[in-house]
Amino acid sequence: MSNVKLFESKQIRSEWNETEQKWYFAIIDVVEILTESNNPRRYWSDLKRKLNKEGFS
């Protein structure tokens, strides 16, 4: 990803899509900031599994 945004001095990787005129952000970086998790990849993986089990996709 080409751009880095700062949120409370933590980095969030981001990418601007010129065609869609939208920003995309790295979910792992966002999860790390919001949950203060030591292992945000594991947190995200567990959350995805739980949501899929509940019928969300």
HELIX and SHEET records of a PDB file:
HELIX    1   1 ILE A   27  THR A   35  1                                   9    
HELIX    2   2 PRO A   40  LYS A   53  1                                  14    
SHEET    1   A 3 ASN A   3  PHE A   7  0                                        
SHEET    2   A 3 LYS A  10  ASN A  17 -1                                        
SHEET    3   A 3 LYS A  22  PHE A  25 -1                                        
END                                                                             
